[in-house]
Amino acid sequence: MKRYISKILILQLIAAVWLSSCKKDDELNPSVGQVTPEKGASNTLLTLTGSDIEDVQTIVFEKGNVKAEFNPNFNTDNALLFRVPVAAVPGEQNIILTNKKGKEFRVPFNVLGFATITDVSNYNFSDGSEITLTGRNLDDVSKVVFSGTTTEVAILSKTPTTLVLKFPATELTQTTLDITNAAGAAKTSQSFVAVDNAYKIFTDGYNNGYQDASWGSSGMISTTIFKTGTASVYKDFAAGNWHQFGFGWNELANNNYKYLSFWIKGASADYDLYISTPASKGGFASFESNTKITVPANVWTYFKLPVNTLGLWATADKWNQIGWRIQGPDGKDERFYLDDVILIK
């Protein structure tokens, strides 16, 4: 009889503990107080405070349904640590938290996005040049500087997707930009070239002793169609003939130039052009695969090509001509424009 009573007492005790545990779980009422800080960029460490939040299983940023990774072992009843996901979509939104019972609760948060530049109106600048940058998260930009310096680039206007800048004079040859907004500083992938510190072949006219040296027909100055400044130079390629668009005759030594850059406006269709000098591996006016560029039709396109890839000084340390040659054109005459033809150190 005693053993029977003892078993009953043990079962009653187990049931009481189980009921107490169930009652405790049922009485849990997860709630959040605040997230600190209230806004931040990707990878910012956040602290969420509240009550009964130790069993949170998932954290999702509402825009784009982006999941935040975290370690549940670091959860406490009143605090939770996690970071803003790298893929979080910028903007005001809710952070949605769900516990193991499926209960969902939310807290407002503002994801800050770093300034991102996807396109620019020009890569070349002089003192006073105005250039428009296109991208994202630009309306709260507070400062732009040449990377690694304190030299500021003036902000003329800004919208969420555009930033208009006025460039100052500089002794740099080329530079990226550090753009600061509420998220912090971000470096552009685009590099900008100080034209006044480059070796100019043609800008608004012929420079450094150069002149037209085209084949088939002469290059002509245009003051109505140009990419920058006040003028460009153009050449007509006659159908069925092999022409070359070129400049000469000043002898130019390879003085540690790294890039040849230029703007070129295409013809009525996409064409391949070949760039060469008398010191090119295949000789002047040759057709070599490493010197070929494809020029899109009817638009200005920027090219910045490594001198070593082009082989402009492949067989000699000096040359006096440079040309852009086309195979054809077939069927009709075509016209190309060049502007800001420079060499960059």
MARMAR-774792 format. One record per atom (N, C-alpha, C): residue in three letters; y, x, z. Coordinates in pm, whole numbers, plus 50000, padded with zeros to 5 digits. Layout:
ALAYXZ...
***
This chain:
MET498805008350000MET500005000050000MET501265008750000LYS501265019250082LYS502425028250088LYS502665034849952ARG501515038949887ARG501655045449758ARG502235035649657TYR501825022949664TYR502305012749572TYR503795010449592ILE504245009649719ILE505675007749749ILE506485019649701SER505935031549719SER506625043849676SER506875043749525LYS505855039249447LYS506015038649302LYS507105028749263ILE507165017449333ILE508185007349304ILE509585012949330LEU509705020249442LEU511005026149475LEU511455036249370ILE510495044149322ILE510825054149219ILE511285047449091LEU510565036649051LEU510955029448930LEU512315023048945GLN512565017649066GLN513875011549090GLN514995021849083LEU514705033749135LEU515705044549133LEU516015048948989ILE514945050448908ILE515135054348767ILE515945043748694ALA515615030948719ALA516335020048653ALA517805019948694ALA518045022848820ALA519435022948868ALA520235034148802VAL519605045848789VAL520285057048724VAL520565053848578TRP519555047648510TRP519715044148368TRP520805033848349LEU520825023748436LEU521845013448428LEU523225019148455SER523255028548550SER524545034848582SER525065042748464SER524105049948397SER524495057848281SER524985048848169CYS524255037748143CYS524655028448038CYS526005022348070LYS526195019148196LYS527475013248235LYS528615023048214LYS528345036148243LYS529375046248225LYS529735047548078ASP528665047747989ASP528925048747845ASP529705036747796ASP529315024847846ASP529995012747802ASP531435012347847GLU531695018747962GLU533055018448016GLU533965028847950LEU533335038347871LEU534155048447806LEU535115041747709ASN536365045747712ASN537375039947623ASN538185051347562PRO537605057847458PRO538295069447400PRO539695065847353SER540625074447383SER542005072547336SER542665086047321VAL543635086747233VAL544345099347212VAL545785097847256GLY546335108747309GLY547745108847348GLY548605114247237GLN548405127047204GLN549205133247099GLN548485145447044VAL548925149746925VAL548445162046868VAL549615171946867THR549335184346903THR550375194546912THR549985206546827PRO550885211246738PRO552175205446703PRO552015192646622GLU553095185446599GLU553015172746528GLU553025174446377LYS553275186646330LYS553215189646188LYS552845204246171GLY552255207346056GLY551845221046033GLY551195222645896ALA551135235145851ALA550535238345721ALA549045241045739SER548375243545627SER546945246245632SER546645257845726ASN545555256345799ASN545045266245895ASN545805266446027THR546785257646046THR547475256746174THR546515251746281LEU546505258246398LEU545645254046509LEU546285242146580LEU545525231246594LEU546025219146658LEU545285216546788THR545995210746884THR545405206547011THR545595191547025LEU544485184147033LEU544535169647053LEU544235166647199THR545095159247265THR544875155447403THR544645140447412GLY543915136247513GLY543625122147532GLY542645120447646SER541825110047637SER540805107547740SER539515103247673ASP538385107147735ASP537055103747685ASP536875107647539ILE537325119847503ILE537225124147363ILE536215135647345GLU535395137947448GLU534485149347440GLU533355147247339ASP533085134747297ASP531975132447206ASP532435129347062VAL533635134247025VAL534095132846887VAL533145140546794GLN532755133946685GLN531805139846592GLN532425144046460THR533425136446413THR534065139746285THR535575138446296ILE536275147046221ILE537735146746211ILE538095147146063VAL538855137246017VAL539185136245875VAL540685134145859PHE541305141945768PHE542705139845732PHE542755129145623GLU543545118845649GLU543495106445572GLU543725108445422LYS544775115745383LYS545055117745241LYS543965126445178GLY543315120845079GLY542255128245013GLY540955128645088ASN540915122345208ASN539695121945288ASN539135136045312VAL539995144845361VAL539635158945379VAL539115161245521LYS537905166245531LYS537255168345660LYS537695181445724ALA537945180945854ALA538295192945931ALA537055197946004GLU536735210545988GLU535605216346060GLU536025220146202PHE535125218146298PHE535415222046436PHE534105223646511ASN534165229946626ASN532975232246708ASN532955222446824PRO532035212546823PRO532005202546930PRO531785208547069ASN531245220747073ASN531015227047203ASN532325230447275PHE533425230747199PHE534705233647260PHE535425220947307ASN534815209347279ASN535415196847324ASN535405195847476THR536435189747531THR536415185647671THR536765170847675ASP536695165347792ASP537005151147808ASP538435148047768ASN539325157947781ASN540745155347760ASN541395163747650ALA540655172547584ALA541275181147483ALA540285184947375LEU540825186947255LEU540015190447139LEU540835199847051LEU540215211147009LEU540885221146925LEU540305220846783PHE541165221146682PHE540725222046544PHE541895226746459ARG541615230446333ARG542645235546244ARG542875226046126VAL544105226546073VAL544415218845952VAL543595224845838PRO542815216845768PRO541985222345659PRO542835228645549VAL542305238745487VAL543005245245376VAL543265235345263ALA542325225845244ALA542445216145135ALA543245203745172ALA543825203445293ALA544565191545336ALA545725188645241VAL545905175945208VAL546955171745116VAL548265170345193PRO549355176945148PRO550625176145221PRO551155161845229GLY551865159245340GLY552505146345359GLY552145139945492GLU552895129545530GLU552615122345653GLU551375113845636GLN550505114045736GLN549215107145728GLN548595106245867ASN547455099445875ASN546705098746000ASN545585108946001ILE545295114246120ILE544065121546143ILE543105111346204ILE541945109646141ILE540985099546183ILE539835106346255LEU539605102546380LEU538545108346462LEU537495097746491THR536245101446485THR535145092146511THR534185098546612ASN533805090746718ASN532875096146816ASN531435092446781LYS530505096546866LYS529085094846833LYS528655080246833LYS529435071446893LYS529125057146890LYS529775050046772GLY530485057946686GLY531115052046570GLY532485046346596LYS532995048346717LYS534335043546748LYS535355052646681GLU536315046646613GLU537315053946535GLU538695052546599PHE539395063446607PHE540765062946654PHE541605072746574ARG542925070346568ARG543815077546478ARG545025083246550VAL545555094046490VAL546785100046542VAL547625104346423PRO548925101446420PRO549765105146306PRO550025120146302PHE550145125546179PHE550375139946161PHE551035142046026ASN551835152646017ASN552505156145892ASN551985169745845VAL551225169545735VAL550725182045677VAL551825188245592LEU552195200445624LEU553235207545550LEU552585215645437GLY553215215145320GLY552675222545206GLY553555234345171PHE552935246045149PHE553685257745104PHE554255255144964ALA555375261244935ALA555955260244801ALA554985266444700THR554715258944594THR553815263644489THR554525262544354ILE554555273544280ILE555235273844150ILE554175274044040THR554275264443948THR553315263443838THR553895267343704ASP555235266943692ASP555865270243563ASP557295274643588VAL557835282543497VAL559225287143507VAL559885286043370SER561195284243370SER561905283143242SER562115296643177ASN562075307543256ASN562195320943201ASN561655330843302TYR561155342043252TYR560685352843337TYR561685364343343ASN562655364143253ASN563645374843245ASN564965370143306PHE565655379243373PHE566945375543431PHE567915387243428SER569185383743430SER570285393143451SER571125387643565ASP572135394843604ASP573035390143709ASP573655376743666GLY573435366243746GLY573995353243717GLY573085343943638SER571905348643598SER570975340043523SER570505328343608GLU570455316543546GLU569925304643613GLU568545301543556ILE567555300543645ILE566175298143606ILE565635286343686THR564925277443618THR564325265743683THR562845268343709LEU562445266543835LEU561045267743874LEU560475253743892THR559275251643844THR558595238743857THR557345240443940GLY557105230744029GLY555925231744114GLY555815220344213ARG555445223644338ARG555255213644442ARG555885218444573ASN556235208744657ASN556755211444793ASN558025219844789LEU558945216144701LEU560155224044682LEU561405217744741ASP561345205244784ASP562555198444831ASP563045203544965ASP562195210145043ASP562625215345173ASP562735230545175VAL562825236745056VAL562985251345049VAL564315255245110SER564275264845200SER565495269345270SER565955283145228LYS565045291345173LYS565445304945136LYS564515310545030VAL565115318344937VAL564345325444835VAL564855339844831VAL563925349444838VAL564315363644831VAL563395370944736PHE563885382444684PHE562995391344611PHE561935396444709SER560675395844671SER559595399644763SER559785413544820GLY559575414444951GLY559675427345018GLY561085432045043THR562085423445016THR563485427145038THR564185416045114THR565455418345145THR566295407945206THR567285402245105THR567145406144978THR568055401444874THR567785386844841GLU568745378344870GLU568555364044849GLU568895359844706VAL568135350144658VAL568385343744530VAL568975330044561ALA570155327144507ALA570875314844542ALA570135302444493ILE570055292244580ILE569455279444545ILE570565270144497LEU570525266244369LEU571555257544314LEU571215242744333SER569945239344320SER569525225544341SER568015225344364LYS567535214244421LYS566105213144447LYS565685198544453THR564455196144409THR563785183144421THR562365186244468PRO561535176144492PRO560155179144531PRO559405187844430THR559805187244302THR559045194344198THR559845204844121THR561135206244149THR561935216244078THR562845224044173LEU563115236344134LEU564005244944210LEU564825252944110VAL566135251244113VAL567015258444021VAL567655270044098LEU567475282244047LEU567935294244115LEU568945301744030LYS569845308944099LYS570785317944033LYS570485332044082PHE570105340743988PHE569635354044023PHE570785363944038PRO570685373044135PRO571695383344153PRO571345396044077ALA572245405444075ALA571955418644021ALA570985425944113THR570215435144058THR569235442544138THR568915455744070GLU568405465244148GLU567935477844092GLU566435477344064LEU565785466244099LEU564365464644072LEU564125463043922THR562945467043876THR562575464643737THR561915450943723GLN561055447443817GLN560445434243818GLN560045430843962THR559945417843990THR559685413644127THR559115399644131THR558315396844232THR557925383144263THR558975377444359LEU558815364644394LEU559745358144486LEU558995353344609ASP559635354744725ASP559135348644849ASP559955336044874ILE559275324644874ILE559955311644888ILE559585305545022THR560595302645104THR560365297445239THR560745282645246ASN559805274645296ASN560095260745329ASN559555257845469ALA559425245145505ALA559015241745641ALA557625247045676ALA556795249245574ALA555445254245599ALA555415269245623GLY556455276345579GLY556505290845591GLY556845297245457ALA556565310045446ALA556895317645325ALA555675318745234ALA555895317145104ALA554845318545004ALA555345327044889LYS554465335744839LYS554835344844730LYS554435338544596THR555325339644497THR554995334444365THR553955343244297SER553115337144214SER552205344944131SER552945350244009GLN554055343943974GLN554855348243860GLN555745360143899SER555875369543807SER556755381043826SER557965379543735PHE559145383343786PHE560395381743712PHE560965395543680VAL561465396943558VAL561875410043506VAL563395410843497ALA563965421543553ALA565405424143540ALA565635430743404VAL566125422843309VAL566285427643171VAL567205439743165ASP568235439943247ASP569205451043242ASP568595464343284ASN567425463843353ASN566765476143395ASN565565479443306ALA565415472243196ALA564335474743100ALA564885482242978TYR563975487042893TYR564375493242768TYR564475482242664LYS565695479742613LYS565925468542523LYS565795472842377ILE564965465342304ILE564875467142159ILE565715456542090PHE565525443842131PHE566385433042084PHE566565422942196THR567845419642226THR568145408842320THR569045398742247ASP570365400242259ASP571265391942176ASP571635399142047GLY571085410842029GLY571305418941911GLY570405431141921TYR570465440041823TYR569675452241826TYR570265461941928ASN569385468742003ASN569805477842109ASN569185491642090ASN569785501542156ASN569235515142161ASN568945521042023GLY569835518241928GLY569705524341796GLY568715517441704TYR568175505941746TYR567205498941661TYR567905489941561GLN567195486741452GLN567685477941347GLN566495470741285ASP566765461741193ASP565685454741126ASP564875464441041ALA563545463141051ALA562645471340968ALA561485462640920SER561785450340886SER560755440840843SER560315443540700TRP559095438840669TRP558575439840532TRP558625426140467GLY558815426040335GLY558735413840258GLY560045406440250SER560675404640362SER562025399040370SER562625403740500SER563925403640507SER564615409140624SER564585399640742GLY564725405440860GLY564955397540978GLY566405393140982MET566645381041029MET567995375341029MET568355370741171ILE569625372441207ILE570105368141338ILE570375353141337SER569925346241441SER570235332041459SER571045330241586THR572165323141574THR572985319841691THR572855305141728THR571905298341666THR571675284141696THR570325281641762ILE569345290141733ILE568025289041795ILE567735302041867PHE567605301441999PHE567315313342079PHE566725308942212LYS566085318342281LYS565505315242411LYS566495317942523THR567175329242518THR568155332642620THR569405338242554GLY570465338842631GLY571685344842580GLY572325336742471THR572675343342361THR573415336742253THR572775338342116ALA571675346142105ALA571115348641972ALA569655352741980SER568955350741869SER567595355741850SER567545361941710VAL566385367141672VAL566185372241537VAL564965365241478TYR565055361541349TYR563925354641287TYR563565361041155LYS562345357941110LYS561875362940980LYS561045352140913ASP561235350940781ASP560435341740701ASP559265349240639PHE558065343940657PHE556855349440598PHE556495341040476ALA556505346940358ALA556235339540235ALA554745336940219ALA554395325040171ALA552995321340153ALA552285331040059GLY551065334840097GLY550235343240012GLY550545357940018ASN551505362040100ASN551865376140109ASN551645381340251TRP551455394440261TRP551305400640391TRP552665406540430HIS553315399940524HIS554635404140571HIS554505410340710GLN555575416940751GLN555655422240887GLN557065420440941PHE557125415941065PHE558365414241140PHE558535426841222GLY559595434841200GLY559645447641269GLY561025452841302PHE561015463241389PHE562235470041432PHE562025485141420GLY563065492841389GLY563075507541385GLY564535511741384TRP564925524141394TRP564215536341369TRP564375546341482ASN564875542641592ASN565075552041701ASN563725557041753GLU563595570341766GLU562355575941814GLU562245573641965LEU561115567842007LEU560935563942147LEU559725570942208ALA559955578342316ALA558875585142386ALA558235575842489ASN556995578542521ASN556275570742622ASN556715575142760ASN557745568642809ASN558355572642936ASN557865563543049ASN556525563043065ASN555885555343172ASN556155540343162TYR556265535343041TYR556405520843026TYR555055514043050LYS555105502943123LYS553875495843158LYS553625483543071TYR554705476943030TYR554535464442955TYR555505463642838LEU555045456942732LEU555915452042626LEU556015437042648SER557245431642653SER557375417242669SER558365411842567PHE558185399042534PHE559075392442438PHE558795377442442TRP559785369742396TRP559625355542368TRP559485353942217ILE558565345542173ILE558395343042031ILE558245328042007LYS558975323041911LYS558875308841874LYS557975307641752GLY556925299341766GLY555915298241663GLY556345290341541ALA555485290741440ALA555735284141312ALA555155269941317SER554775264441201SER554305250541195SER552865248941241ALA552145259941255ALA550765259741302ALA550535272141388ASP549435272241463ASP549085283941542ASP548715295441448TYR549215307541478TYR548915319241395TYR548575331141484ASP547745340041430ASP547475352941494ASP548405363441436LEU549075370841525LEU549905382041484LEU549355394841546TYR549565406041479TYR549065418941526TYR550255428241549ILE550275434641667ILE551385443341707ILE550965457841689SER551815465941626SER551445480041606SER552685488841598THR552445501841613THR553455512341595THR552815523341510PRO553595532941463PRO552995544241390PRO552025552341476ALA552095550741610ALA551185558041699ALA549975549641741SER549825537641683SER548655529341713SER547385535841659LYS546255532541719LYS544995538741680LYS544685536641532GLY544945524541483GLY544665521641343GLY545825524541251GLY546915529741304GLY548095532341223GLY549025520441219PHE550195522441161PHE551205511941155PHE550735500541065ALA551025488241105ALA550675476041029ALA549175473741021SER548425479141118SER546975477141120SER546605464041188PHE545375459741166PHE544865447441227PHE543735451141324GLU544085452941450GLU543095456541551GLU543015445441655SER541785442741701SER541565431441791SER542355432641921ASN542545444841969ASN543245446542097ASN544755444142086THR545265443241962THR546705441041944THR547025426841898LYS546005418341888LYS546205404841836LYS546715395241942ILE547705387141907ILE548175376341992ILE548125363441912THR547835352441979THR547855339341914THR549135332241956VAL549955328841858VAL551265322841883VAL551175307741860PRO551365299541964PRO551305284941948PRO552425279941858ALA552165268941790ALA553115263241694ALA554335257041762ASN555495259441704ASN556735251941732ASN557305253241873VAL556805262241953VAL557345263842089VAL557625278542118TRP558545280742212TRP558765294242262TRP557645297942359THR557035309542339THR555955314242426THR556295328342474TYR556045330842601TYR556335343842661TYR555085352442661PHE555235364842617PHE554145374542622PHE554605386742701LYS553755391042793LYS553975403342869LYS552665411042863LEU552595421142777LEU551345427542742LEU551315442042790PRO550225446242855PRO550125460242900PRO550195469942782VAL551015479942794VAL551165490042688VAL549835496942661ASN549055499642767ASN547775506342748ASN546795497842668THR546815484742689THR545935475842614THR546315475742466LEU547595475042439LEU548065475042300LEU547885488642232GLY547875499242311GLY547745512642253GLY548935516742170LEU550145513542217LEU551355516642139LEU551555531642121TRP551035539542216TRP551115554142206TRP549725560242200ALA548805553942130ALA547405558342131ALA547195571942067THR547965575241961THR547715587741888THR548875597541893ALA549975593541952ALA551135602441962ALA551995597942079ASP552845607142129ASP553665603642244ASP555035598142204LYS555245596442072LYS556515590742024LYS556235581741904TRP557095571741884TRP557085563641762TRP558475558441735ASN558725554241610ASN560075549741573ASN560105535641513GLN558925528941506GLN558885515341455GLN557885507041536ILE558155494041543ILE557205484741602ILE557235471941519GLY556035466241495GLY555975454741407GLY554995444041453TRP555245431841407TRP554365420341429TRP553895415841291ARG552615417641260ARG552125414841125ARG551205402741125ILE551255395241015ILE550455383341000ILE549565384740877GLN548335379640882GLN547465379240766GLN547715365940695GLY548475366340590GLY548885354040526GLY550405353040533PRO550985341240553PRO550315328240570PRO549805322640439ASP548855313540448ASP548295307240328ASP548875293240313GLY549255289740192GLY549635275940164GLY551105272840174LYS551845279140268LYS553265275740283LYS554005287140353ASP555315287340335ASP556145297140404ASP556215293540553GLU556355303840635GLU556445301640779GLU557555310340838ARG558125305740950ARG559215313041016ARG558885315141163PHE559145327441210PHE558975330841351PHE560295336341405TYR560565333541532TYR561745338641602TYR561305347741716LEU562035358741736LEU561805367641850LEU563085368541935ASP562885369542067ASP564025371442158ASP563575379742277ASP564505387242333ASP564255395642451ASP563025404542432VAL563065412942330VAL562005422742306VAL562335435242389ILE561545437842493ILE561855448542587ILE560585455742629LEU560765467842681LEU559705475542745LEU560035476742894ILE559025475042979ILE559225474243124ILE558455485443193LYS559115491943288LYS558435502243368LYS557765495843490
***
